[in-house]
Amino acid sequence: MDKELFQQVCDEVIGRQQGLNGIGTLGEKTIHSVLKCYLSPECDHQEIKVSGFVADICNGHEIIEIQTRNFDKLRRKLNAFLSLYPVTIVYPIHSTKWIRWVNPQTGEISPPRKSPKRGIPYSILPELYKIKNFLLEPNLNLHIVMLDLEEYKYLDGWSKDKKKGSTRCDGIPTDLVNEIKINNISDYKLLIPDILDQEFTSKDYKKASGLSLHNSQTALNILNYVGVVERVGKKGNTYLYNRVSVQ
């Protein structure tokens, strides 16, 4: 993790894009642009055509794809890319977020207000369910990037204050908090909260991770599939899981 480089990239990318377009009219979302330049400062390695698709980054040795959600959209790319290069999926997650509201008529922007919701690295697991069949591929790596950011939202919602149902405008990174890399099966253990006992249920995982119960069940489906936990029985009507030692 290189916080100094990240801040330098933020200053350059945000200054360049806002100078040209202004908040809300960016051609490429700022988080995506910043991460692309942070992970590959050389522009000639960005937006490269590979097997009929455009890779975010391809340097001749690996491919890097930055995906904020909708991992199902990666399936066709993974089918094409994984036989050619190692592929790393980069998943940005907000750690702390400040909300700023943009008046679409006047362009006025409100002061930032801290959101009570915090991002968690475990939120990648429900997304991984959408590409489950690729997770055991030795050429597939994951890179979770935890960011602090300011989120800009238009005051265009249906509620009286125009906030409910509003449109998200952009997210502006302000700090690099942490990076979690999953380069082999053993690294998936990083997605099991340390405070869990050796044996646990999906309800225990929910409490420890902060995910919903449904997403905790999906998370454990993935962790069981890759082999870092195993089902060892039931506790009532709920599956009981056990950590697995993986080298």
Buried (B, 14 or more C-beta within 10 A) or exposed (E): EEEEEBBBBBEBBBEEBBEEEEBBEBEEBBBBBBBBBBBBEEEEBBEBEBEEBEBBBBBEEBBBBBBBEEBEEBEEBBEBBBEBBBBBBBBBBBBBBBBBBBEBEEEEBEEBEEBEEEBBBBBBBBBBBBBBEBBEBEBBBBBBBBBBBBBBBBBBBEEEEBBEEBEEBBBBBBBBBEBBBBEEBBBBBBBBBEEBEEBBBBEBBBBBBBBEEEBBBBBBBBBBBBEBBEEEEEBEEEBBBEBBEBE
